[in-house]
Amino acid sequence: MSEYEPPNPPSIEDLPEEAIEGLSFLRAHTAGILRFDGDFIPIKTVLTPEGRLVAPVMIAMLRSVDCALFLPEEPKDEDDPVLQLQVELEQFQEDGPAGADADRWRIYHGDPPDVNWAYLTIDAAKMSDIFISGEALHIPNTLSAIEAALCREINSSHDEALRAALIRETGIEIETPRLVGVDPLGFDVRGRFDIMRIPSGRILKDGDDAKNRLYEILGISK
């Protein structure tokens, strides 16, 4: 587990509406394009419990002093919003204390295409002509303590309900969906190739609130 702590991180409830919109967009998209030194390379990311972006990267990316991440990788329509993040890359070793963050990436995406790992610190962001501070997007996941247990419960006992909910919420059918992430703004579900996002519809306050809301979305009676 990384020992990183963002400086005076605000809570989600304290954020202005545009920052919450940006954070929601960031959490809903785990595949993007990283621009560095004039090159544009597809990249997949995941957010750590501390709210840091992490990804396997190329050595050339680590050497670049000008990096920008664009989410999503391929907008469905030319009018769809794109989140542009100015980022700084910081390498870490997966055999050290931060190894859990590399493991988290694997839970979401499988085997990494590169063996070099980096945190992507967000300096600033822009979406639809709205500028968002990096600090507003570095928000720790207050539900990380219950995340693993809730994922195990749903995946072991309610996989069919999860599959049906994905069809209702996203219109996408996944044969064997797996719940892999829980945070105050929604739920991440891994399919064969992509990560699907089920928005919570409101800010979830605690573990009980998250479980109740997820049961509601899945149509599960307690």
Helices and strands as residue ranges (DSSP letters): G 12-14, H 17-28, E 31-36, E 39-44, E 46-47, E 53-57, H 59-63, E 67-71, E 83-92, H 99-109, E 116-127, E 130-133, G 135-137, H 144-157, H 159-170, E 178-183, E 186-190, E 195-199, H 207-218
